[in-house]
């Protein structure tokens, strides 16, 4: 199939404005020609009337000569009271009356256009005057050529010339204006191409003018900042993921190779247990990575109406916790979401609190206007304010977490936050008297 070729913006705008200018010029030229044509017709009619009036004066002074001068009109005829042609211009000598229309009532003048008058071969403007004589009413017919629709070739040439000049000026002006307007865009595109090919840390130049081009440059720089941040995050993620995946694999390989070097002296049950531990850690990392991938891809979730206090109670009854769990659950706090994912979020928060709590965990569920709030608080050492966002980064583990749970993946809290975002809410760490307090806020279900 043939692909539609897209013209450059400058060419498209130039063609559009030129066509618009041509249409305007055509309309104006049409109005000009129509106006001048109407004026020319009036002038031609008055000229013909003037010639007829001169013959009327001749009739009033006496009998006009058989052959009349043209007097500015092409042809003239005089009819007596009996309707006989008694005088005419040379072209109508011996010919019948050129018209039959007469004035009516008290009018002495009538006019019309005949195509053609009798005895002639072209359309003409005909003016008739009634002359009162002693023997009756005489008629004077004066005829002149009609005016062409274009009036004259000079007028058409003038209109065409002016229109062509205006269209050309419009095209040139539009081309230059668009070129000047798009010049900063072209420069930004060139800079972006260089940044893509060379240095991602560079930014495009921001013009001084406060217009859309400046906004484009600022948006492009903001996009580059986000892309650079995402690239750095991806690099850190790749580095951390490769390290965390490499560790259990390396441990498995070392244990197997060591056992194979001395198979008779190897403690195979102990080796198998160590390998299984490493495989469990590897499986946990892969499972968490797949969960994050599904959340990042926006995989559709199973939407259900969930009683949040009931969800917490069911999870606490199902799982055994080594630390005491105290609850403060406000009833009838209902949300809409994926039950499995919200349960995963709760489990991750409880597991994290259990690792860091000294003796007690507190779970609170309450409603704040149209927001459902879930709090999980431990009585451990807490998290410093400067580290409260770090713990939500993938594979990021604080030093205390590494000592307390060497098999942790560093993905539990990032998964919990992504689940919160998928439900239109957020998961943060807020101040508490002791320990760490994780607070989930998601929209509450409305009756509407």
Buried (B, 14 or more C-beta within 10 A) or exposed (E): EEEEEEEEEBEEBBEEBBEEBBEBBEEBBEEBBEEBBEEBBEEBBEBBBBBBBBBBEBBEEEEBEEEBBBBBBBBBBBBBBEEEBBBBBEBBEEBEBBBEEEBEEEEEEBBEBBEBBEBBEEBBBBBBBBBEEEEEBBBBBBBBBBBEEBBBEEBBEEBEEBBEEBBEEBBEEBBEBBEEBBEBBEBBEEBBEEBEEEEEEBBBEBBEEEEEBBEBBBEBBEEBEEEEEEEEEEEBBEEBBEEBBEBBEEBBEEBBEEBEEEEEEBEEEEBEEBBEBBBEBBEBBEEBBEBBEBBEEEEEBEEEEBBBBBBBBBBBEEEEEEBEBEEEBEEEBBBBBBBEBBBBBBBBBBBBBBBBBEEBBBBBBBBEEEBBBBBBBBBBEBBEEEBBEEBBBBBBBBEBBEEBBEEBBBBBBBBBBBBBEBBEBEBBBEEBEEBBBBBBBBBBBEEE
